[in-house]
């Protein structure tokens, strides 16, 4: 039996049916930052500009979608409370990667953003942006239920519902997608009903005409989501369970979903159709219940119940979570209560019992660092990275801990991580600090500018670049000055795109 709280459901999937003005995207926009070391050697490169991301010649994300999606994400970060949990971030990214090959988006460069909100929500935005609220973890007791929501959102992207909705929208002469997303940004930033009203105001002229069309989109996303779940080893029936739980929640709230849920109608016919499809969708290699999900869910509940952490423990007990998950949460609570020895002892015991769970030694390193045991945190991080060199949360923690011992080495570690994670604002925050402490002042200002532009503060980012250029010229660093000037031109292009949401 599924037990649910009375969590509010907010709008899912922003990738539906609004028109967007066509603009030509310059090749320089949204390129990865070109940071260099003191010798002038470029250390980060990449391109999130205008590629046509395809799968089988049909599942394409256009440059226009990519441009708007990435710009929207920057504005969203500027307004929404970020859930800055590297371990949870890595888990969701891994889950998305597991589902992608079975969704028709194998070549899509998705970006995951986590929101610190108890509201149940997940969304997909054109250009491969996947958003997940901490509240979704609270609502979904099992990994398969959580995966069903993410798979459904990937289904919207795979079926290019934004582009197809745009074609339909142009026929009915409706407003722009930028206006819709601008309204959602207001809501995300705390504007509440005013923001939702702004978003819905752009739809008022066509909502009835689009309703049947959007229901077809929902059915298509359900179908793709079921296939992706089965291909990744999840029981498709979990999507049906999730839908019925959502239906019960809406019923408890009065039976009338908020107006902004009209694009995601939860009807009995839809649930019955999903049930029929699930019954006909075999799972080749079923996955067992994942303890990893239960551990991340414990972290999410702790983030949601920040002011009364014991509620997180109570919720796990009520949901009959695995004993290991409850022990894990108890260790996190011990760490918060100033009992690091007890917390580390429990985490080390769990790591010995579950040696394949990367997050357990990573959590222990985090606890040691938070307790001021910097050398222990560095030692634990290095030991783990020898076995698992690509685990980003530990890589990031090592860089942060090294800031207190060896800024040069911290810069090297964080610079490498920035190459792998050019869309991660927190990495650039740490990289800026490492650059400053290691005498790379100009590069530090550039890294800070990258962090500002990733979080939607483009005017401040451009001013930061001007400071960086002055420093580079004063110190006689032509390589740095040249890289900074190139990024300034890119940032001006970013600003033009961001203006569409203001």
The 8 nearest C-alpha neighbors of each residue, nearest first, counted from 0:
[[1, 2, 318, 240, 3, 244, 140, 319],
 [0, 2, 3, 244, 140, 240, 318, 139],
 [1, 3, 0, 4, 318, 140, 138, 244],
 [4, 2, 138, 1, 5, 244, 248, 6],
 [3, 5, 6, 2, 138, 248, 137, 7],
 [6, 4, 7, 3, 248, 251, 252, 249],
 [5, 7, 4, 118, 119, 8, 117, 138],
 [8, 6, 118, 119, 9, 5, 248, 117],
 [9, 7, 119, 118, 120, 6, 10, 245],
 [10, 8, 120, 119, 7, 11, 118, 260],
 [9, 11, 260, 259, 120, 12, 8, 122],
 [10, 12, 122, 121, 120, 13, 9, 263],
 [13, 11, 122, 123, 14, 152, 124, 10],
 [12, 14, 124, 15, 123, 122, 11, 180],
 [15, 13, 124, 161, 12, 125, 123, 160],
 [16, 14, 161, 160, 13, 164, 17, 12],
 [15, 164, 17, 165, 161, 168, 18, 14],
 [18, 16, 176, 165, 175, 168, 164, 15],
 [19, 17, 175, 165, 176, 168, 169, 174],
 [18, 20, 175, 176, 21, 17, 177, 165],
 [21, 19, 22, 18, 175, 176, 177, 63],
 [20, 22, 19, 23, 63, 18, 24, 64],
 [23, 21, 24, 20, 63, 19, 496, 25],
 [22, 24, 25, 21, 63, 62, 26, 49],
 [25, 23, 22, 26, 49, 28, 62, 63],
 [26, 24, 27, 28, 23, 48, 492, 49],
 [25, 27, 28, 48, 24, 49, 30, 29],
 [28, 26, 25, 489, 30, 29, 48, 492],
 [29, 27, 489, 48, 30, 26, 25, 492],
 [30, 28, 47, 48, 31, 27, 46, 489],
 [29, 31, 46, 47, 28, 48, 27, 45],
 [30, 32, 45, 44, 46, 421, 29, 33],
 [33, 31, 34, 43, 30, 44, 449, 421],
 [32, 34, 43, 44, 41, 482, 31, 35],
 [35, 33, 42, 43, 32, 41, 442, 36],
 [36, 34, 41, 42, 40, 39, 33, 37],
 [35, 37, 38, 39, 40, 42, 41, 34],
 [36, 38, 39, 35, 439, 40, 476, 479],
 [39, 37, 36, 40, 35, 478, 41, 476],
 [38, 40, 478, 35, 37, 36, 41, 479],
 [39, 41, 35, 38, 36, 42, 37, 478],
 [42, 40, 35, 34, 43, 33, 39, 36],
 [43, 41, 35, 34, 40, 44, 33, 36],
 [44, 42, 418, 33, 34, 41, 32, 31],
 [43, 45, 31, 33, 32, 418, 42, 46],
 [46, 44, 31, 30, 47, 43, 32, 418],
 [47, 45, 30, 48, 31, 29, 44, 49],
 [46, 48, 29, 30, 49, 31, 45, 28],
 [47, 49, 29, 28, 46, 30, 26, 50],
 [48, 50, 62, 51, 26, 47, 24, 65],
 [51, 49, 52, 62, 48, 61, 47, 60],
 [50, 52, 61, 60, 53, 59, 62, 49],
 [53, 51, 59, 60, 107, 50, 106, 61],
 [54, 52, 59, 58, 56, 51, 57, 106],
 [55, 53, 58, 56, 57, 104, 103, 106],
 [54, 56, 57, 53, 58, 103, 59, 104],
 [55, 57, 54, 53, 58, 59, 52, 51],
 [58, 56, 55, 59, 54, 53, 103, 158],
 [57, 59, 54, 53, 157, 56, 103, 104],
 [60, 58, 53, 52, 57, 61, 51, 54],
 [59, 61, 52, 51, 126, 64, 62, 65],
 [60, 62, 64, 63, 51, 59, 65, 52],
 [61, 63, 49, 65, 64, 66, 50, 51],
 [62, 64, 66, 61, 65, 67, 21, 22],
 [65, 63, 126, 125, 61, 67, 62, 66],
 [126, 64, 66, 62, 68, 63, 67, 69],
 [65, 67, 63, 64, 69, 68, 62, 70],
 [68, 66, 70, 64, 69, 65, 71, 63],
 [69, 67, 126, 125, 71, 65, 70, 66],
 [70, 68, 72, 71, 66, 67, 65, 73],
 [69, 71, 67, 73, 72, 68, 497, 66],
 [70, 72, 68, 74, 69, 73, 67, 75],
 [73, 71, 75, 69, 70, 74, 76, 68],
 [74, 72, 455, 454, 76, 70, 75, 453],
 [73, 75, 455, 77, 71, 76, 72, 70],
 [74, 76, 72, 78, 77, 73, 79, 184],
 [75, 77, 454, 73, 74, 78, 79, 72],
 [76, 78, 74, 454, 455, 75, 79, 73],
 [79, 77, 188, 75, 76, 187, 74, 184],
 [78, 80, 188, 187, 76, 75, 81, 77],
 [81, 79, 115, 114, 82, 78, 76, 116],
 [82, 80, 114, 115, 83, 113, 79, 76],
 [81, 83, 115, 114, 113, 84, 80, 133],
 [84, 82, 81, 85, 113, 88, 115, 425],
 [83, 85, 87, 86, 82, 88, 113, 298],
 [84, 86, 88, 392, 87, 89, 83, 391],
 [85, 87, 89, 88, 84, 392, 90, 358],
 [86, 88, 90, 84, 89, 85, 295, 91],
 [89, 87, 85, 91, 86, 90, 84, 92],
 [88, 90, 92, 86, 87, 91, 93, 85],
 [89, 91, 87, 93, 88, 92, 94, 86],
 [92, 90, 94, 93, 88, 89, 95, 87],
 [91, 93, 89, 95, 94, 90, 96, 88],
 [94, 92, 96, 90, 91, 95, 89, 97],
 [93, 95, 91, 97, 96, 92, 90, 98],
 [94, 96, 92, 98, 97, 93, 99, 91],
 [97, 95, 93, 99, 94, 98, 92, 100],
 [98, 96, 94, 95, 99, 231, 93, 100],
 [97, 99, 95, 96, 227, 101, 231, 100],
 [98, 100, 102, 96, 101, 105, 104, 97],
 [101, 99, 105, 102, 98, 103, 104, 97],
 [102, 100, 227, 99, 230, 98, 103, 226],
 [103, 101, 227, 99, 104, 100, 223, 98],
 [102, 104, 157, 101, 105, 54, 100, 58],
 [105, 103, 107, 99, 106, 102, 157, 54],
 [104, 106, 100, 99, 107, 103, 54, 102],
 [107, 105, 104, 52, 53, 108, 54, 100],
 [106, 108, 104, 105, 52, 109, 127, 53],
 [109, 107, 127, 106, 110, 52, 126, 47],
 [108, 110, 127, 128, 107, 111, 129, 126],
 [109, 111, 128, 129, 127, 112, 108, 422],
 [112, 110, 129, 130, 128, 92, 109, 113],
 [111, 113, 130, 129, 131, 110, 114, 128],
 [114, 112, 131, 82, 132, 130, 81, 111],
 [115, 113, 132, 81, 82, 116, 80, 131],
 [116, 114, 82, 81, 80, 133, 132, 113],
 [117, 115, 118, 132, 133, 114, 134, 303],
 [116, 118, 134, 303, 133, 119, 115, 132],
 [119, 117, 134, 116, 7, 6, 120, 8],
 [120, 118, 134, 135, 8, 7, 6, 9],
 [121, 119, 132, 9, 135, 118, 11, 131],
 [120, 122, 131, 130, 11, 132, 12, 149],
 [121, 123, 12, 11, 130, 129, 13, 152],
 [122, 124, 129, 12, 152, 128, 13, 14],
 [123, 125, 14, 128, 13, 68, 127, 126],
 [126, 124, 68, 64, 14, 127, 65, 161],
 [65, 125, 127, 68, 64, 128, 60, 124],
 [126, 128, 109, 125, 110, 124, 129, 108],
 [127, 129, 110, 124, 123, 109, 126, 111],
 [130, 128, 123, 111, 122, 110, 112, 127],
 [129, 131, 112, 122, 121, 111, 113, 123],
 [132, 130, 121, 113, 114, 120, 112, 133],
 [133, 131, 114, 134, 120, 135, 116, 113],
 [132, 134, 299, 135, 136, 116, 115, 117],
 [133, 135, 117, 119, 118, 137, 132, 136],
 [136, 134, 119, 138, 137, 133, 132, 120],
 [137, 135, 139, 134, 296, 138, 133, 299],
 [136, 138, 134, 135, 139, 300, 296, 140],
 [137, 139, 135, 136, 3, 140, 134, 119],
 [140, 138, 136, 145, 141, 144, 137, 135],
 [139, 141, 138, 137, 142, 136, 144, 318],
 [142, 140, 144, 143, 139, 145, 288, 292],
 [141, 143, 145, 144, 292, 146, 289, 140],
 [144, 142, 146, 145, 141, 233, 237, 147],
 [145, 143, 237, 147, 146, 142, 141, 139],
 [144, 146, 142, 139, 143, 147, 148, 141],
 [147, 145, 143, 149, 144, 148, 150, 142],
 [146, 148, 150, 238, 144, 145, 149, 143],
 [149, 147, 151, 150, 146, 145, 152, 144],
 [148, 150, 146, 152, 151, 147, 153, 145],
 [151, 149, 224, 153, 147, 148, 152, 146],
 [152, 150, 224, 154, 148, 220, 153, 149],
 [153, 151, 149, 154, 155, 150, 123, 12],
 [154, 152, 150, 156, 155, 151, 157, 149],
 [153, 155, 220, 151, 157, 223, 152, 156],
 [156, 154, 220, 152, 158, 153, 157, 160],
 [155, 157, 159, 153, 154, 158, 160, 152],
 [158, 156, 154, 159, 155, 103, 104, 58],
 [157, 159, 155, 160, 156, 154, 58, 220],
 [160, 158, 156, 161, 157, 162, 163, 155],
 [161, 159, 163, 158, 162, 164, 15, 155],
 [160, 162, 15, 14, 164, 159, 163, 16],
 [163, 161, 165, 164, 159, 160, 166, 16],
 [164, 162, 160, 166, 165, 161, 159, 167],
 [165, 16, 163, 167, 161, 166, 162, 160],
 [164, 166, 18, 168, 162, 17, 163, 16],
 [167, 165, 163, 169, 164, 168, 162, 170],
 [166, 168, 164, 170, 165, 169, 163, 171],
 [169, 167, 165, 171, 170, 166, 173, 18],
 [170, 168, 172, 166, 171, 167, 165, 18],
 [169, 171, 167, 168, 172, 166, 173, 165],
 [170, 172, 168, 169, 173, 167, 205, 208],
 [173, 171, 169, 170, 168, 174, 18, 205],
 [172, 174, 168, 171, 169, 205, 18, 175],
 [175, 173, 201, 18, 17, 172, 176, 178],
 [176, 174, 18, 19, 177, 178, 17, 173],
 [175, 177, 17, 179, 19, 18, 178, 180],
 [176, 178, 180, 175, 179, 500, 181, 499],
 [179, 177, 181, 176, 175, 180, 182, 201],
 [180, 178, 198, 176, 182, 181, 177, 201],
 [179, 181, 183, 177, 182, 178, 184, 176],
 [182, 180, 500, 184, 178, 183, 179, 177],
 [183, 181, 198, 197, 194, 185, 179, 180],
 [182, 184, 180, 186, 185, 181, 198, 194],
 [183, 185, 187, 181, 182, 186, 75, 188],
 [186, 184, 194, 190, 188, 182, 183, 187],
 [185, 187, 194, 190, 191, 183, 184, 189],
 [188, 186, 184, 79, 185, 189, 183, 78],
 [187, 189, 78, 79, 185, 186, 190, 184],
 [190, 188, 191, 186, 187, 185, 79, 78],
 [191, 189, 186, 185, 194, 193, 188, 192],
 [192, 190, 186, 189, 193, 194, 195, 185],
 [191, 193, 195, 194, 196, 190, 186, 197],
 [194, 192, 196, 191, 195, 190, 197, 186],
 [195, 193, 186, 185, 182, 197, 190, 196],
 [194, 196, 192, 198, 197, 193, 186, 199],
 [197, 195, 199, 193, 194, 198, 200, 192],
 [198, 196, 182, 194, 200, 195, 199, 193],
 [199, 197, 182, 179, 195, 196, 200, 201],
 [198, 200, 196, 202, 201, 197, 195, 203],
 [201, 199, 197, 203, 202, 198, 196, 204],
 [200, 202, 199, 198, 203, 174, 179, 178],
 [203, 201, 199, 200, 204, 206, 205, 198],
 [202, 204, 200, 205, 206, 201, 199, 207],
 [205, 203, 202, 206, 173, 201, 200, 207],
 [204, 206, 208, 203, 207, 202, 209, 173],
 [207, 205, 209, 208, 202, 203, 210, 204],
 [206, 208, 210, 209, 205, 211, 204, 203],
 [207, 209, 205, 206, 210, 211, 212, 171],
 [210, 208, 212, 206, 207, 211, 213, 205],
 [211, 209, 213, 207, 212, 208, 206, 214],
 [212, 210, 214, 213, 209, 215, 208, 207],
 [211, 213, 209, 215, 210, 214, 216, 208],
 [214, 212, 216, 210, 215, 211, 262, 209],
 [215, 213, 217, 211, 216, 212, 210, 218],
 [214, 216, 218, 212, 213, 217, 219, 211],
 [215, 217, 213, 219, 214, 218, 220, 212],
 [218, 216, 214, 220, 215, 219, 221, 213],
 [217, 219, 221, 215, 216, 220, 222, 214],
 [218, 220, 222, 216, 221, 217, 215, 223],
 [219, 221, 154, 217, 155, 223, 151, 222],
 [222, 220, 224, 218, 219, 151, 223, 217],
 [221, 223, 219, 225, 224, 220, 218, 226],
 [224, 222, 154, 226, 220, 225, 221, 102],
 [223, 225, 150, 151, 221, 227, 222, 226],
 [226, 224, 228, 222, 227, 235, 223, 221],
 [225, 227, 223, 229, 224, 228, 230, 222],
 [226, 228, 101, 102, 224, 230, 225, 229],
 [229, 227, 233, 225, 231, 226, 230, 235],
 [228, 230, 282, 232, 233, 226, 231, 227],
 [229, 231, 227, 228, 232, 101, 226, 282],
 [232, 230, 228, 229, 98, 233, 227, 97],
 [231, 233, 285, 286, 229, 284, 230, 282],
 [234, 232, 228, 229, 143, 231, 286, 285],
 [233, 235, 236, 237, 229, 143, 232, 282],
 [236, 234, 277, 237, 225, 238, 229, 228],
 [235, 237, 239, 238, 234, 277, 240, 274],
 [236, 238, 240, 144, 235, 239, 143, 234],
 [239, 237, 241, 147, 236, 240, 235, 144],
 [238, 240, 242, 236, 237, 241, 274, 243],
 [241, 239, 237, 243, 238, 242, 244, 236],
 [240, 242, 238, 244, 239, 243, 144, 237],
 [243, 241, 245, 239, 244, 240, 246, 238],
 [242, 244, 246, 240, 245, 241, 247, 239],
 [243, 245, 241, 247, 242, 246, 240, 248],
 [246, 244, 248, 242, 243, 247, 241, 249],
 [245, 247, 243, 249, 248, 244, 242, 250],
 [248, 246, 250, 244, 245, 249, 243, 251],
 [247, 249, 245, 251, 250, 246, 244, 252],
 [250, 248, 252, 246, 254, 251, 247, 256],
 [249, 251, 254, 247, 253, 252, 248, 246],
 [252, 250, 248, 249, 253, 247, 254, 5],
 [253, 251, 249, 250, 254, 248, 255, 5],
 [252, 254, 250, 251, 255, 249, 256, 248],
 [253, 255, 250, 249, 252, 256, 251, 246],
 [256, 254, 253, 257, 249, 252, 250, 258],
 [257, 255, 249, 260, 258, 254, 261, 252],
 [258, 256, 259, 260, 255, 261, 9, 8],
 [259, 257, 260, 261, 256, 199, 255, 262],
 [258, 260, 261, 257, 10, 199, 262, 195],
 [261, 259, 263, 258, 262, 257, 10, 256],
 [260, 262, 263, 264, 259, 258, 210, 257],
 [261, 263, 260, 213, 264, 210, 259, 214],
 [262, 264, 260, 261, 265, 217, 11, 214],
 [265, 263, 261, 266, 262, 260, 214, 217],
 [266, 264, 263, 246, 269, 267, 242, 270],
 [267, 265, 269, 268, 264, 270, 246, 271],
 [266, 268, 270, 269, 271, 265, 272, 246],
 [269, 267, 271, 266, 270, 272, 273, 265],
 [268, 270, 272, 266, 267, 271, 273, 265],
 [269, 271, 273, 267, 268, 272, 274, 239],
 [272, 270, 274, 268, 273, 269, 267, 275],
 [271, 273, 269, 275, 274, 270, 268, 276],
 [274, 272, 270, 276, 271, 275, 277, 269],
 [273, 275, 271, 277, 272, 276, 239, 270],
 [274, 276, 272, 278, 273, 277, 271, 279],
 [277, 275, 273, 279, 278, 274, 280, 272],
 [276, 278, 274, 280, 235, 279, 275, 236],
 [279, 277, 275, 276, 280, 274, 236, 281],
 [278, 280, 276, 277, 281, 275, 274, 235],
 [281, 279, 277, 278, 276, 282, 229, 226],
 [282, 280, 283, 279, 229, 278, 277, 235],
 [283, 281, 229, 284, 285, 232, 230, 280],
 [282, 284, 281, 285, 232, 230, 229, 231],
 [283, 285, 232, 282, 286, 231, 230, 229],
 [286, 284, 232, 282, 233, 283, 287, 234],
 [287, 285, 232, 233, 284, 288, 289, 231],
 [286, 288, 289, 285, 233, 232, 290, 142],
 [287, 289, 290, 286, 142, 141, 143, 292],
 [290, 288, 291, 292, 287, 142, 293, 286],
 [289, 291, 293, 292, 294, 288, 324, 321],
 [290, 292, 294, 289, 293, 295, 356, 358],
 [291, 293, 295, 290, 294, 289, 142, 296],
 [292, 294, 296, 290, 291, 295, 324, 297],
 [295, 293, 297, 324, 291, 296, 292, 290],
 [296, 294, 298, 292, 297, 293, 87, 299],
 [295, 297, 299, 293, 294, 298, 136, 292],
 [296, 298, 294, 300, 295, 299, 328, 301],
 [299, 297, 295, 301, 296, 300, 302, 294],
 [300, 298, 296, 302, 301, 133, 297, 303],
 [301, 299, 303, 311, 297, 302, 298, 304],
 [300, 302, 298, 304, 299, 303, 311, 308],
 [303, 301, 299, 305, 300, 304, 298, 115],
 [302, 304, 300, 301, 305, 117, 299, 116],
 [305, 303, 301, 308, 307, 306, 302, 300],
 [304, 306, 302, 308, 307, 303, 301, 300],
 [305, 307, 304, 308, 303, 302, 309, 301],
 [306, 308, 304, 309, 305, 310, 311, 301],
 [309, 307, 304, 310, 311, 305, 301, 306],
 [308, 310, 312, 311, 307, 313, 304, 332],
 [311, 309, 313, 308, 312, 307, 314, 304],
 [310, 312, 300, 314, 309, 313, 301, 308],
 [313, 311, 309, 315, 310, 314, 316, 328],
 [312, 314, 310, 316, 311, 315, 317, 309],
 [313, 315, 317, 311, 316, 312, 310, 318],
 [316, 314, 318, 312, 320, 317, 313, 319],
 [315, 317, 319, 313, 314, 318, 320, 312],
 [318, 316, 314, 319, 315, 313, 320, 312],
 [317, 319, 315, 316, 320, 314, 2, 140],
 [320, 318, 316, 317, 315, 321, 322, 314],
 [319, 321, 315, 318, 316, 322, 324, 325],
 [322, 320, 324, 323, 319, 325, 293, 290],
 [321, 323, 325, 324, 326, 320, 319, 327],
 [322, 324, 326, 321, 325, 327, 349, 290],
 [325, 323, 327, 294, 321, 326, 322, 293],
 [324, 326, 322, 328, 327, 323, 329, 321],
 [327, 325, 329, 323, 324, 328, 322, 330],
 [326, 328, 324, 330, 325, 329, 323, 331],
 [327, 329, 331, 325, 330, 326, 297, 332],
 [328, 330, 326, 332, 327, 331, 325, 333],
 [331, 329, 342, 333, 327, 328, 332, 345],
 [332, 330, 328, 334, 333, 329, 335, 327],
 [331, 333, 329, 335, 330, 334, 336, 328],
 [334, 332, 330, 336, 338, 335, 331, 342],
 [335, 333, 339, 331, 338, 337, 332, 336],
 [336, 334, 332, 333, 337, 331, 338, 339],
 [335, 337, 333, 334, 338, 332, 339, 331],
 [338, 336, 334, 335, 339, 333, 370, 332],
 [337, 339, 333, 334, 341, 340, 336, 342],
 [340, 338, 334, 342, 341, 343, 337, 370],
 [341, 339, 343, 342, 338, 344, 334, 345],
 [340, 342, 344, 339, 343, 338, 345, 333],
 [343, 341, 330, 339, 345, 340, 333, 344],
 [344, 342, 346, 340, 345, 341, 363, 339],
 [343, 345, 341, 347, 342, 346, 340, 348],
 [346, 344, 348, 342, 343, 347, 330, 349],
 [347, 345, 343, 349, 348, 344, 363, 350],
 [346, 348, 350, 344, 349, 345, 343, 351],
 [349, 347, 345, 351, 346, 350, 344, 352],
 [348, 350, 352, 346, 347, 351, 353, 345],
 [351, 349, 347, 353, 354, 352, 348, 359],
 [352, 350, 348, 349, 354, 353, 347, 346],
 [351, 353, 349, 350, 354, 348, 347, 355],
 [354, 352, 350, 351, 355, 356, 349, 359],
 [353, 355, 350, 351, 356, 352, 357, 349],
 [356, 354, 353, 357, 350, 358, 359, 352],
 [357, 355, 358, 354, 353, 359, 291, 350],
 [358, 356, 359, 355, 360, 361, 354, 390],
 [357, 359, 361, 356, 360, 362, 86, 291],
 [358, 360, 362, 361, 350, 357, 356, 346],
 [361, 359, 363, 362, 358, 350, 364, 357],
 [362, 360, 358, 364, 359, 363, 393, 365],
 [363, 361, 365, 359, 360, 364, 358, 366],
 [362, 364, 360, 366, 365, 361, 343, 346],
 [363, 365, 376, 367, 361, 362, 366, 379],
 [366, 364, 362, 368, 363, 367, 369, 361],
 [367, 365, 363, 369, 364, 368, 370, 362],
 [368, 366, 364, 372, 370, 376, 365, 369],
 [367, 369, 365, 376, 373, 372, 371, 370],
 [368, 370, 366, 371, 367, 365, 372, 373],
 [371, 369, 367, 368, 372, 366, 339, 337],
 [370, 372, 368, 369, 373, 367, 376, 374],
 [373, 371, 367, 368, 375, 370, 374, 376],
 [372, 374, 376, 368, 375, 371, 400, 377],
 [373, 375, 377, 376, 372, 378, 400, 368],
 [374, 376, 378, 372, 373, 377, 379, 367],
 [375, 377, 364, 373, 368, 379, 367, 374],
 [378, 376, 374, 380, 375, 379, 397, 381],
 [379, 377, 375, 381, 380, 376, 374, 382],
 [378, 380, 382, 376, 377, 381, 364, 375],
 [381, 379, 377, 383, 382, 378, 393, 397],
 [382, 380, 384, 378, 383, 379, 377, 385],
 [383, 381, 379, 385, 380, 384, 378, 386],
 [382, 384, 380, 386, 385, 381, 387, 379],
 [383, 385, 388, 387, 381, 386, 382, 380],
 [386, 384, 382, 383, 388, 387, 381, 380],
 [385, 387, 384, 383, 388, 382, 381, 389],
 [386, 388, 384, 389, 385, 390, 383, 357],
 [389, 387, 384, 385, 390, 386, 383, 394],
 [390, 388, 387, 391, 384, 394, 393, 392],
 [389, 391, 388, 392, 387, 393, 394, 384],
 [390, 392, 394, 393, 389, 395, 89, 416],
 [393, 391, 85, 395, 394, 86, 390, 396],
 [394, 392, 396, 395, 391, 361, 380, 390],
 [395, 393, 391, 397, 392, 396, 390, 398],
 [394, 396, 398, 392, 393, 397, 391, 399],
 [397, 395, 393, 399, 398, 394, 400, 392],
 [398, 396, 400, 394, 395, 399, 377, 380],
 [397, 399, 409, 401, 395, 396, 400, 413],
 [398, 400, 396, 402, 397, 401, 395, 429],
 [401, 399, 397, 402, 398, 403, 373, 396],
 [402, 400, 404, 409, 398, 403, 405, 399],
 [401, 403, 406, 400, 399, 409, 404, 405],
 [402, 404, 401, 400, 405, 406, 373, 399],
 [403, 405, 401, 402, 406, 400, 373, 409],
 [404, 406, 401, 408, 407, 402, 409, 403],
 [407, 405, 402, 409, 437, 408, 433, 436],
 [408, 406, 410, 437, 409, 405, 411, 433],
 [407, 409, 411, 410, 405, 406, 412, 401],
 [410, 408, 398, 406, 401, 412, 407, 411],
 [409, 411, 433, 407, 413, 408, 412, 414],
 [410, 412, 408, 414, 409, 413, 415, 407],
 [413, 411, 409, 415, 410, 414, 398, 408],
 [414, 412, 416, 410, 415, 398, 430, 411],
 [413, 415, 417, 411, 416, 412, 410, 418],
 [416, 414, 418, 413, 412, 417, 411, 419],
 [415, 417, 413, 419, 418, 414, 420, 412],
 [418, 416, 420, 414, 421, 419, 415, 413],
 [419, 417, 43, 415, 416, 420, 421, 414],
 [418, 420, 416, 417, 421, 415, 43, 422],
 [419, 421, 417, 422, 423, 418, 416, 426],
 [420, 422, 417, 423, 418, 31, 419, 32],
 [423, 421, 420, 424, 453, 110, 31, 417],
 [422, 424, 420, 425, 426, 421, 427, 417],
 [425, 423, 450, 427, 426, 453, 422, 428],
 [426, 424, 428, 427, 423, 429, 450, 83],
 [427, 425, 429, 428, 424, 423, 430, 417],
 [428, 426, 430, 424, 429, 450, 425, 446],
 [427, 429, 425, 431, 426, 430, 450, 447],
 [428, 430, 432, 426, 427, 431, 433, 425],
 [431, 429, 427, 433, 432, 428, 413, 434],
 [432, 430, 443, 446, 434, 428, 447, 429],
 [431, 433, 429, 435, 430, 434, 436, 428],
 [432, 434, 410, 430, 436, 435, 431, 406],
 [435, 433, 443, 439, 431, 437, 432, 436],
 [434, 436, 440, 432, 443, 433, 439, 438],
 [435, 437, 433, 434, 438, 406, 432, 439],
 [438, 436, 406, 434, 407, 435, 439, 433],
 [439, 437, 435, 440, 436, 434, 407, 433],
 [440, 438, 434, 442, 435, 437, 441, 443],
 [439, 441, 435, 443, 442, 438, 434, 444],
 [442, 440, 467, 444, 443, 471, 470, 439],
 [443, 441, 445, 444, 439, 440, 446, 434],
 [442, 444, 431, 434, 440, 446, 435, 441],
 [443, 445, 447, 467, 441, 442, 446, 448],
 [444, 446, 442, 448, 443, 447, 467, 464],
 [447, 445, 431, 449, 443, 448, 444, 427],
 [446, 448, 444, 450, 445, 431, 449, 443],
 [447, 449, 460, 445, 451, 446, 450, 463],
 [450, 448, 446, 452, 447, 451, 453, 445],
 [451, 449, 424, 447, 453, 427, 448, 452],
 [450, 452, 448, 460, 456, 454, 449, 453],
 [451, 453, 457, 455, 449, 454, 456, 460],
 [454, 452, 450, 73, 451, 455, 424, 449],
 [453, 455, 73, 76, 77, 451, 452, 456],
 [454, 456, 73, 74, 452, 77, 457, 453],
 [457, 455, 451, 452, 459, 458, 454, 460],
 [456, 458, 460, 452, 459, 455, 494, 461],
 [459, 457, 461, 460, 456, 462, 494, 452],
 [458, 460, 462, 457, 461, 456, 463, 451],
 [461, 459, 448, 457, 463, 451, 458, 462],
 [460, 462, 464, 458, 463, 459, 457, 487],
 [461, 463, 459, 465, 464, 460, 458, 466],
 [464, 462, 460, 466, 461, 465, 448, 459],
 [465, 463, 467, 461, 466, 462, 445, 468],
 [464, 466, 462, 468, 467, 463, 469, 461],
 [467, 465, 463, 469, 464, 468, 470, 462],
 [468, 466, 464, 441, 444, 470, 465, 469],
 [467, 469, 471, 465, 480, 470, 466, 464],
 [470, 468, 466, 472, 467, 471, 473, 465],
 [469, 471, 473, 467, 468, 472, 441, 474],
 [470, 472, 476, 468, 474, 480, 441, 469],
 [473, 471, 475, 469, 474, 470, 476, 468],
 [472, 474, 470, 471, 475, 469, 476, 468],
 [475, 473, 471, 472, 476, 470, 469, 441],
 [474, 476, 472, 473, 471, 477, 470, 480],
 [475, 477, 471, 479, 478, 474, 472, 480],
 [476, 478, 480, 479, 481, 475, 472, 471],
 [479, 477, 39, 481, 480, 476, 482, 35],
 [478, 480, 482, 477, 481, 476, 471, 483],
 [481, 479, 477, 483, 468, 471, 478, 482],
 [480, 482, 484, 478, 483, 479, 477, 485],
 [483, 481, 479, 485, 484, 480, 478, 33],
 [482, 484, 486, 480, 481, 485, 479, 487],
 [483, 485, 487, 481, 486, 482, 480, 488],
 [486, 484, 482, 488, 487, 483, 481, 489],
 [485, 487, 489, 483, 488, 484, 490, 482],
 [486, 488, 484, 490, 489, 485, 483, 491],
 [487, 489, 491, 486, 485, 490, 484, 492],
 [490, 488, 486, 492, 487, 28, 491, 27],
 [491, 489, 493, 487, 492, 488, 486, 494],
 [492, 490, 494, 488, 493, 489, 487, 495],
 [491, 493, 489, 490, 495, 494, 28, 488],
 [494, 492, 490, 496, 491, 495, 497, 489],
 [493, 495, 497, 491, 492, 496, 498, 457],
 [496, 494, 492, 498, 493, 497, 491, 499],
 [497, 495, 493, 494, 498, 499, 70, 492],
 [496, 498, 494, 499, 495, 500, 70, 493],
 [497, 499, 501, 495, 500, 496, 494, 493],
 [498, 500, 497, 496, 501, 177, 495, 178],
 [501, 499, 181, 498, 177, 497, 178, 180],
 [500, 498, 499, 181, 497, 178, 177, 74]]
